[in-house]
Amino acid sequence: MKRTAAVDYGRRRIGLAVADPLGITVRGLDTVEHGASLEEAARRVAAALASEEGGRILVGLAPDEPE
């Protein structure tokens, strides 16, 4: 069964998580700092999610981060 991956996009960080195959629990994967290179951050996100057998990706906006 395919998993759902979650990507929380913030101004400084991108949070990644994946649900179990039944969609009952979620496990955090990684936090990607994207700084000046959005392309590098996209490569790191793709690499982190590639090994998780995801069937769909849910993208959300992370809560406002403190300045």
N, C-alpha and C positions, 0 to 999 in steps of 0.2 A: 504494500500500500504506500502511495506517495505521501510525503510529508509537506506541511505548510511551513515555509520560512517567513520570518518577519524581518523587515528592515526599517529601523527608526532613524530617519534622517534629521540631523541637527546641524546647527551652524558650524560646530567644531568637530563633532563626532558622529559616527554612524554606528548604531547599535544593531547587532545581529542576534537572532534567536531562531530556534526550530522547534516545531511541535513533534510529539511522538506520533507514530503512524496512525493511532486512533484519534488524535487531536485532543487528548485529555490533558496532557501536561506539556509545558514549554521549558526548554533549556536554553540558557544564554550561550552564545557561541564566542563572540568576540566584540570588541569595540574598536572601530577604525577611526583614527585621527585623519581628517582629510586636508587640513592646512591649505597650502597653496596649490596642490596638485590633485584636482578632482579625478583626473584620469588614473592616477596611481591608486586612489581610494577605490575607484570602480573595479580595478583589477583585483585588489585585495578582497573586496566584497564578493566578486565572482568566484575567486579561488576558495574562499571560506564556505560558500554555499554549494559549490560543485560536488563536494564529497558527501553531501547530506541527502541525496536522492529526493530533492524537492519536486513536488508536482505543481506547486503554485507559490507565488511570492506576494506577501501582503506588505505594502509600503505605507508607513505612517510618518507623521511629523513628531519628533521627540518634543517633550515639554520644554518650555523656555529654559535655557541654561543661564545660570548666574553670570554676570559680567565679570 
